[in-house]
Amino acid sequence: MLSQQELITLFKETRKDSEDICSYLETEDYVVQPIVDVSPPKWHLGHTTWFFEEFVLKKYAESHKLFDKNTAYVFNSYYESVGDKVIRTNRGNLSRPTVSWIYEFRDYVTNSMLELLNNKDLDEEALGVIEIGCHHEKQHQELLYTDIKYILGNNPLFPKYNEQFKENPIQNFKKDWITLGEGLYEIGHKSDAFCYDNEQGVHKVFLCDFEISNKLVTNGEFLEFMEAGGYQDVLLWHAEAWDWVNEHTIRSPFYWHKIDGEWHTYTLNGLVKLEPEAPVTHVSYYEAFAYAQWKGMRLPTEQEWEASQDQFEWGSRWEWTESAYSPYPNYKKPEGALGEYNGKFMVNQKVLRGGSVATSARHTRHTYRNFFHPQLRWQFTGFRLVK
């Protein structure tokens, strides 16, 4: 666990980073909610602020006065035990509170938190909650990038967000296969550094021999799948996935556009020509699975990924795995509202590993277990193959 002084530094940089991400937005951009999975940027800024007021200041700062009595109702996300909340689909219908009000709320809570951290010796429980709050906000920083991309990328003008954002790093090395032998491997978070509860419960798993690619599947490789009729071949898809493909007329990764016979993709730098050597992104688990079937291979399990990750580069794409999101052996859900953070989502979702170009600094680790429903594509998701 971080010391109190280290936590002050982490807290200050985290709060600043969120506002830096939003500094490229126009006021109108803060309010839009095109689909249920995308929240308005101003809601992210308010929600991460409410978290600190609800779970830290209300409990550990005796003299703290709430900024507004309605903040919990507006900015609670899924903490049922905390109280009523605005329905998720209605977040984009709230013109009030205004963006300027949100920033006043942030300043008020940030200053109150710093006053608490600088003037009171906090116990391990309090420091632990604050550290979770910082990493919770880092998660929302990634959501800010992906939600902003969805908002702007579904604007017919394809506006640029930030020309400096590097979205598509090229894997400049030869493709190779990494072999791991049959045997027992230890899985789970082992150090005293921060992790989420779903990473805990160190345990051993038995793995058979496998080979895993040192490179992610690229745009060019995925285009070959498309041109070979991959989206039209029912034999490559799960039944549920085939229904999804046809219901939504899916024919390419998200953000791909064919213009004058050439493939382009929307990026946070605007609409650009597709880079064949860049790792494919914004694909669902369904598409990753179908591609692997087409190649006569498969996706790695999360245990295979973790056992081999120190032998390849990772971090530019969240990588789909073949593993269902479920608790590790001996997993224990935390008491109270924070127990809602991970445990109740351990059903009908797939695990992703690694991190992405949108993941905040000091937030990734090889035991991190991200999770999404298999049809979702708005995150920077990609995949590698196993044979």
LOMINU-120394 format. One record per residue (C-alpha): y, x, z negated. Coordinates in Angstrom, 1 decimal, padded with zeros to 4 digits. Example, Ala and Ser with C-alpha at 12.3 -4.5 7.8 and 13.67 -1.06 7.14 Angstrom:
2
Y -004.5 | X 012.3 | Z -007.8
Y -001.1 | X 013.7 | Z -007.1
//
This chain:
387
Y 000.0 | X 000.0 | Z 000.0
Y 003.5 | X 001.2 | Z 000.7
Y 005.9 | X 002.2 | Z -002.1
Y 008.8 | X -000.1 | Z -002.8
Y 011.2 | X 002.4 | Z -001.1
Y 009.0 | X 002.6 | Z 002.0
Y 008.9 | X -001.2 | Z 002.1
Y 012.7 | X -001.4 | Z 002.1
Y 012.7 | X 000.8 | Z 005.2
Y 010.0 | X -001.3 | Z 006.9
Y 011.7 | X -004.5 | Z 006.0
Y 015.1 | X -003.4 | Z 007.3
Y 013.7 | X -002.1 | Z 010.6
Y 011.6 | X -005.2 | Z 011.1
Y 014.5 | X -007.5 | Z 010.6
Y 016.7 | X -005.5 | Z 013.0
Y 013.9 | X -005.3 | Z 015.7
Y 013.7 | X -009.1 | Z 016.0
Y 017.4 | X -009.4 | Z 016.6
Y 017.4 | X -006.5 | Z 019.1
Y 014.7 | X -008.4 | Z 021.1
Y 016.9 | X -011.4 | Z 021.2
Y 020.1 | X -009.5 | Z 022.0
Y 019.3 | X -009.8 | Z 025.8
Y 019.3 | X -013.6 | Z 025.6
Y 022.0 | X -016.2 | Z 026.5
Y 022.5 | X -018.9 | Z 023.9
Y 020.8 | X -021.5 | Z 026.2
Y 017.6 | X -019.3 | Z 026.2
Y 017.1 | X -019.7 | Z 022.5
Y 016.4 | X -023.4 | Z 022.6
Y 013.8 | X -023.9 | Z 025.4
Y 010.1 | X -024.9 | Z 024.7
Y 008.3 | X -025.5 | Z 028.0
Y 004.8 | X -026.0 | Z 026.5
Y 003.3 | X -026.4 | Z 023.1
Y 002.1 | X -022.7 | Z 022.9
Y 005.7 | X -021.4 | Z 023.5
Y 008.2 | X -021.8 | Z 020.7
Y 012.0 | X -021.5 | Z 021.1
Y 013.3 | X -018.0 | Z 020.3
Y 015.6 | X -019.4 | Z 017.6
Y 012.6 | X -021.0 | Z 015.9
Y 010.8 | X -017.7 | Z 015.7
Y 014.0 | X -016.2 | Z 014.1
Y 014.2 | X -019.0 | Z 011.6
Y 010.4 | X -019.2 | Z 010.8
Y 010.1 | X -015.5 | Z 010.0
Y 013.2 | X -015.9 | Z 007.7
Y 011.8 | X -019.0 | Z 006.0
Y 008.6 | X -017.0 | Z 005.3
Y 010.5 | X -014.5 | Z 003.1
Y 012.4 | X -017.2 | Z 001.3
Y 009.3 | X -019.4 | Z 000.7
Y 006.8 | X -016.8 | Z -000.3
Y 009.0 | X -014.1 | Z -001.9
Y 012.4 | X -015.2 | Z -003.0
Y 011.4 | X -018.6 | Z -004.5
Y 008.7 | X -016.8 | Z -006.6
Y 010.1 | X -013.4 | Z -007.4
Y 014.0 | X -013.8 | Z -007.4
Y 014.7 | X -016.0 | Z -010.4
Y 018.4 | X -016.7 | Z -009.4
Y 017.8 | X -017.3 | Z -005.7
Y 019.4 | X -020.5 | Z -004.3
Y 018.0 | X -021.9 | Z -001.1
Y 020.2 | X -021.5 | Z 001.9
Y 019.4 | X -025.1 | Z 002.9
Y 017.0 | X -027.7 | Z 001.5
Y 015.6 | X -028.5 | Z 005.1
Y 014.6 | X -025.0 | Z 006.1
Y 010.9 | X -025.5 | Z 005.0
Y 010.7 | X -028.8 | Z 007.0
Y 012.1 | X -027.2 | Z 010.2
Y 010.5 | X -023.7 | Z 010.0
Y 007.1 | X -024.2 | Z 008.4
Y 004.5 | X -023.6 | Z 011.1
Y 000.9 | X -024.4 | Z 009.9
Y 001.0 | X -024.1 | Z 006.1
Y -000.2 | X -027.5 | Z 005.2
Y -000.3 | X -026.7 | Z 001.5
Y 003.5 | X -026.0 | Z 001.5
Y 004.7 | X -029.4 | Z 002.7
Y 005.8 | X -031.5 | Z 005.6
Y 007.0 | X -029.9 | Z 008.8
Y 008.4 | X -030.7 | Z 012.2
Y 005.6 | X -031.3 | Z 014.7
Y 005.0 | X -028.2 | Z 016.8
Y 005.7 | X -029.9 | Z 020.1
Y 009.2 | X -031.0 | Z 018.9
Y 010.6 | X -027.5 | Z 018.1
Y 012.4 | X -027.5 | Z 021.5
Y 014.0 | X -030.9 | Z 020.8
Y 016.1 | X -029.6 | Z 018.0
Y 019.6 | X -028.7 | Z 019.2
Y 020.5 | X -028.3 | Z 015.5
Y 020.3 | X -026.1 | Z 013.6
Y 022.4 | X -024.0 | Z 016.0
Y 021.8 | X -020.4 | Z 017.0
Y 024.8 | X -019.3 | Z 014.9
Y 023.4 | X -021.1 | Z 011.9
Y 020.0 | X -019.4 | Z 012.4
Y 021.7 | X -016.0 | Z 012.3
Y 023.7 | X -017.0 | Z 009.1
Y 020.3 | X -018.0 | Z 007.5
Y 018.8 | X -014.7 | Z 008.5
Y 021.7 | X -012.7 | Z 007.1
Y 021.6 | X -014.7 | Z 003.8
Y 017.8 | X -014.2 | Z 003.3
Y 017.9 | X -010.5 | Z 004.5
Y 020.6 | X -009.7 | Z 002.0
Y 018.8 | X -011.6 | Z -000.8
Y 015.6 | X -009.7 | Z 000.0
Y 017.4 | X -006.3 | Z -000.1
Y 019.1 | X -007.2 | Z -003.4
Y 015.6 | X -008.0 | Z -004.8
Y 014.0 | X -004.9 | Z -003.5
Y 016.8 | X -002.6 | Z -004.6
Y 017.3 | X -004.0 | Z -008.1
Y 013.9 | X -005.1 | Z -009.4
Y 010.7 | X -003.2 | Z -009.9
Y 008.2 | X -005.4 | Z -008.2
Y 004.5 | X -005.6 | Z -008.9
Y 001.7 | X -005.0 | Z -006.4
Y 001.3 | X -008.7 | Z -005.7
Y 005.0 | X -009.1 | Z -004.7
Y 005.0 | X -005.9 | Z -002.7
Y 001.8 | X -007.0 | Z -000.9
Y 003.4 | X -010.3 | Z 000.1
Y 006.5 | X -008.6 | Z 001.4
Y 004.4 | X -006.2 | Z 003.5
Y 002.5 | X -009.2 | Z 004.9
Y 005.9 | X -010.8 | Z 005.7
Y 007.0 | X -007.7 | Z 007.6
Y 003.8 | X -007.7 | Z 009.7
Y 004.0 | X -011.4 | Z 010.1
Y 007.5 | X -010.9 | Z 011.6
Y 006.1 | X -008.2 | Z 013.8
Y 003.6 | X -010.7 | Z 015.2
Y 006.4 | X -013.0 | Z 016.0
Y 008.3 | X -010.2 | Z 017.8
Y 005.3 | X -010.0 | Z 020.2
Y 005.5 | X -013.8 | Z 020.5
Y 009.2 | X -013.5 | Z 021.2
Y 008.5 | X -011.3 | Z 024.2
Y 005.7 | X -013.5 | Z 025.5
Y 007.6 | X -016.7 | Z 024.9
Y 010.8 | X -015.4 | Z 026.5
Y 008.7 | X -014.3 | Z 029.5
Y 007.3 | X -017.8 | Z 029.8
Y 010.7 | X -019.4 | Z 029.5
Y 012.3 | X -017.1 | Z 032.1
Y 009.2 | X -016.8 | Z 034.3
Y 009.0 | X -020.5 | Z 034.8
Y 012.7 | X -020.7 | Z 035.7
Y 012.8 | X -021.0 | Z 039.6
Y 015.5 | X -018.3 | Z 039.7
Y 013.1 | X -015.8 | Z 038.0
Y 015.9 | X -014.2 | Z 035.9
Y 015.6 | X -010.7 | Z 034.5
Y 015.3 | X -010.3 | Z 030.7
Y 015.7 | X -006.5 | Z 030.3
Y 015.3 | X -003.9 | Z 033.1
Y 014.2 | X -001.2 | Z 030.6
Y 011.1 | X -003.0 | Z 029.4
Y 008.0 | X -001.2 | Z 030.6
Y 005.4 | X -003.8 | Z 031.2
Y 002.8 | X -002.2 | Z 033.6
Y 001.8 | X 001.3 | Z 032.7
Y -000.5 | X 002.9 | Z 035.2
Y -003.8 | X 004.4 | Z 034.0
Y -003.5 | X 007.8 | Z 035.7
Y -007.0 | X 009.1 | Z 035.2
Y -010.4 | X 008.8 | Z 036.9
Y -012.6 | X 005.9 | Z 036.1
Y -015.6 | X 006.8 | Z 034.0
Y -018.3 | X 005.2 | Z 031.8
Y -018.6 | X 006.1 | Z 028.1
Y -022.1 | X 005.9 | Z 026.7
Y -022.9 | X 004.9 | Z 023.2
Y -026.5 | X 005.2 | Z 021.9
Y -028.5 | X 002.7 | Z 020.1
Y -028.0 | X 002.7 | Z 016.3
Y -026.1 | X 001.5 | Z 013.3
Y -022.3 | X 001.5 | Z 013.4
Y -019.8 | X 000.7 | Z 010.6
Y -017.2 | X -002.0 | Z 011.4
Y -014.1 | X -003.1 | Z 009.5
Y -011.0 | X -001.8 | Z 007.9
Y -011.7 | X 001.2 | Z 005.6
Y -008.4 | X 002.7 | Z 004.6
Y -005.8 | X 001.7 | Z 002.0
Y -003.2 | X 001.1 | Z 004.8
Y -002.1 | X -002.5 | Z 005.6
Y -004.6 | X -004.8 | Z 007.3
Y -005.1 | X -008.6 | Z 007.5
Y -007.8 | X -010.3 | Z 005.5
Y -009.9 | X -011.0 | Z 008.6
Y -010.4 | X -007.2 | Z 009.1
Y -011.9 | X -006.8 | Z 005.6
Y -015.6 | X -006.7 | Z 004.6
Y -016.8 | X -003.3 | Z 005.9
Y -020.3 | X -003.7 | Z 007.2
Y -022.9 | X -002.2 | Z 009.5
Y -024.1 | X -003.6 | Z 012.8
Y -026.9 | X -002.6 | Z 015.0
Y -025.9 | X -001.9 | Z 018.6
Y -028.1 | X -001.4 | Z 021.6
Y -027.3 | X 001.3 | Z 024.2
Y -024.3 | X 000.4 | Z 026.3
Y -021.7 | X 001.9 | Z 028.7
Y -018.1 | X 000.9 | Z 028.5
Y -015.4 | X 001.6 | Z 031.0
Y -012.6 | X 004.1 | Z 030.0
Y -010.2 | X 002.0 | Z 032.2
Y -009.0 | X -001.6 | Z 032.1
Y -009.6 | X -003.7 | Z 035.2
Y -006.6 | X -003.3 | Z 037.6
Y -004.6 | X -005.8 | Z 039.7
Y -006.2 | X -004.3 | Z 042.8
Y -009.7 | X -004.8 | Z 041.5
Y -009.0 | X -008.3 | Z 040.4
Y -007.5 | X -009.1 | Z 043.8
Y -010.8 | X -008.1 | Z 045.4
Y -012.5 | X -010.8 | Z 043.2
Y -010.0 | X -013.3 | Z 044.4
Y -010.4 | X -012.4 | Z 048.1
Y -014.2 | X -012.6 | Z 047.7
Y -013.8 | X -016.2 | Z 046.7
Y -014.3 | X -015.7 | Z 043.0
Y -012.2 | X -018.7 | Z 042.0
Y -014.3 | X -020.9 | Z 044.3
Y -017.8 | X -019.7 | Z 043.2
Y -019.1 | X -022.1 | Z 040.6
Y -022.0 | X -019.8 | Z 039.7
Y -019.6 | X -017.3 | Z 038.1
Y -018.0 | X -019.6 | Z 035.6
Y -018.9 | X -021.4 | Z 032.4
Y -019.0 | X -025.1 | Z 032.8
Y -015.9 | X -025.7 | Z 030.7
Y -014.1 | X -022.9 | Z 032.6
Y -015.0 | X -024.4 | Z 035.9
Y -013.5 | X -027.7 | Z 034.8
Y -010.3 | X -025.8 | Z 033.7
Y -010.1 | X -023.9 | Z 037.1
Y -010.3 | X -027.2 | Z 039.1
Y -008.2 | X -029.4 | Z 036.8
Y -005.3 | X -026.8 | Z 036.8
Y -005.9 | X -025.5 | Z 040.4
Y -006.2 | X -021.9 | Z 039.0
Y -006.3 | X -019.4 | Z 041.9
Y -004.8 | X -016.2 | Z 040.5
Y -003.6 | X -014.7 | Z 037.2
Y -000.6 | X -016.2 | Z 035.6
Y 002.8 | X -015.1 | Z 037.0
Y 001.4 | X -014.1 | Z 040.4
Y 003.2 | X -015.5 | Z 043.4
Y 002.3 | X -015.0 | Z 047.1
Y 005.6 | X -014.6 | Z 049.1
Y 005.6 | X -014.0 | Z 052.9
Y 001.9 | X -013.0 | Z 052.7
Y 002.4 | X -010.5 | Z 049.8
Y 001.5 | X -010.8 | Z 046.2
Y 004.4 | X -010.6 | Z 043.7
Y 004.4 | X -011.0 | Z 039.9
Y 007.1 | X -012.0 | Z 037.5
Y 007.8 | X -009.4 | Z 034.9
Y 010.5 | X -009.1 | Z 032.2
Y 012.3 | X -007.0 | Z 034.8
Y 012.3 | X -009.9 | Z 037.2
Y 010.1 | X -010.7 | Z 040.2
Y 008.5 | X -007.5 | Z 041.7
Y 005.7 | X -006.6 | Z 044.2
Y 002.3 | X -006.5 | Z 042.6
Y 001.3 | X -002.9 | Z 041.6
Y -002.4 | X -002.6 | Z 042.5
Y -003.0 | X 000.3 | Z 040.0
Y -001.6 | X -001.5 | Z 037.0
Y -004.0 | X -003.2 | Z 034.5
Y -004.3 | X -006.9 | Z 035.3
Y -002.7 | X -009.1 | Z 032.7
Y -002.1 | X -012.7 | Z 031.8
Y -005.7 | X -013.7 | Z 032.5
Y -007.8 | X -016.0 | Z 030.4
Y -011.2 | X -015.2 | Z 028.8
Y -012.6 | X -017.6 | Z 031.4
Y -011.3 | X -015.4 | Z 034.2
Y -012.3 | X -012.2 | Z 032.6
Y -015.9 | X -013.5 | Z 032.1
Y -016.1 | X -014.7 | Z 035.7
Y -014.9 | X -011.3 | Z 037.0
Y -017.5 | X -009.5 | Z 034.9
Y -020.2 | X -011.9 | Z 036.2
Y -019.1 | X -011.1 | Z 039.8
Y -019.4 | X -007.4 | Z 039.1
Y -022.9 | X -007.8 | Z 037.6
Y -021.5 | X -006.7 | Z 034.2
Y -020.1 | X -008.2 | Z 031.0
Y -017.3 | X -008.0 | Z 028.5
Y -017.8 | X -005.9 | Z 025.4
Y -018.4 | X -007.4 | Z 022.0
Y -015.7 | X -006.7 | Z 019.4
Y -018.2 | X -004.4 | Z 017.6
Y -018.9 | X -002.4 | Z 020.8
Y -015.2 | X -002.1 | Z 021.4
Y -014.5 | X -000.9 | Z 017.8
Y -017.4 | X 001.6 | Z 017.9
Y -016.2 | X 003.2 | Z 021.1
Y -012.4 | X 002.8 | Z 021.0
Y -011.7 | X 006.4 | Z 020.0
Y -013.1 | X 007.5 | Z 023.4
Y -010.7 | X 005.6 | Z 025.6
Y -007.0 | X 004.7 | Z 025.8
Y -006.0 | X 001.3 | Z 024.5
Y -002.8 | X -000.6 | Z 023.6
Y -001.2 | X -001.8 | Z 026.9
Y -003.2 | X -005.1 | Z 027.0
Y -004.9 | X -007.3 | Z 024.4
Y -008.5 | X -007.0 | Z 025.6
Y -010.8 | X -010.0 | Z 025.7
Y -014.2 | X -009.5 | Z 024.1
Y -017.4 | X -011.5 | Z 024.2
Y -017.2 | X -012.2 | Z 020.4
Y -016.4 | X -015.5 | Z 018.8
Y -013.8 | X -015.4 | Z 016.1
Y -015.7 | X -015.7 | Z 012.8
Y -015.6 | X -014.2 | Z 009.3
Y -017.1 | X -010.9 | Z 008.6
Y -019.9 | X -010.7 | Z 006.0
Y -018.5 | X -011.1 | Z 002.5
Y -015.1 | X -012.3 | Z 003.9
Y -013.0 | X -013.8 | Z 001.1
Y -010.1 | X -016.0 | Z 002.0
Y -007.0 | X -015.3 | Z -000.2
Y -005.9 | X -017.9 | Z -002.7
Y -003.0 | X -020.2 | Z -002.1
Y -001.0 | X -020.9 | Z 001.0
Y -001.5 | X -017.4 | Z 002.4
Y -005.2 | X -018.2 | Z 002.6
Y -004.2 | X -020.4 | Z 005.6
Y -003.0 | X -017.3 | Z 007.5
Y -006.4 | X -016.5 | Z 009.2
Y -009.4 | X -018.2 | Z 007.8
Y -008.8 | X -021.7 | Z 008.9
Y -008.6 | X -020.6 | Z 012.6
Y -012.1 | X -019.1 | Z 012.7
Y -013.5 | X -021.7 | Z 015.1
Y -013.5 | X -022.1 | Z 018.9
Y -011.6 | X -018.9 | Z 019.6
Y -012.4 | X -015.5 | Z 021.2
Y -011.5 | X -012.1 | Z 019.6
Y -009.2 | X -009.7 | Z 021.4
Y -008.7 | X -006.1 | Z 020.5
Y -006.2 | X -003.3 | Z 021.0
Y -002.6 | X -004.5 | Z 021.3
Y -000.2 | X -004.8 | Z 024.2
Y 003.1 | X -003.5 | Z 025.6
Y 004.7 | X -006.3 | Z 023.6
Y 003.1 | X -005.3 | Z 020.3
Y 005.6 | X -004.0 | Z 017.7
Y 005.6 | X -000.4 | Z 016.6
Y 003.4 | X 000.4 | Z 013.5
Y 001.5 | X -002.8 | Z 014.0
Y -001.7 | X -001.9 | Z 015.9
Y -004.9 | X -000.4 | Z 014.6
Y -008.4 | X -000.2 | Z 015.9
Y -009.7 | X -002.8 | Z 013.4
Y -007.1 | X -005.5 | Z 014.3
Y -008.7 | X -008.8 | Z 015.3
Y -006.4 | X -010.9 | Z 017.4
Y -007.7 | X -014.3 | Z 018.5
Y -006.9 | X -017.0 | Z 021.1
Y -008.5 | X -020.0 | Z 022.7
Y -010.3 | X -019.0 | Z 025.9
Y -008.0 | X -020.7 | Z 028.4
Y -004.7 | X -019.1 | Z 027.2
Y -002.9 | X -016.7 | Z 029.4
Y 000.7 | X -016.3 | Z 028.2
Y 000.0 | X -013.2 | Z 026.2
Y -000.4 | X -009.8 | Z 027.8
Y -004.2 | X -010.1 | Z 028.0
Y -006.5 | X -007.9 | Z 030.1
Y -010.1 | X -006.6 | Z 029.8
Y -012.5 | X -003.8 | Z 030.4
Y -016.2 | X -004.0 | Z 031.4
Y -019.5 | X -003.0 | Z 029.8
Y -022.8 | X -002.3 | Z 031.6
//
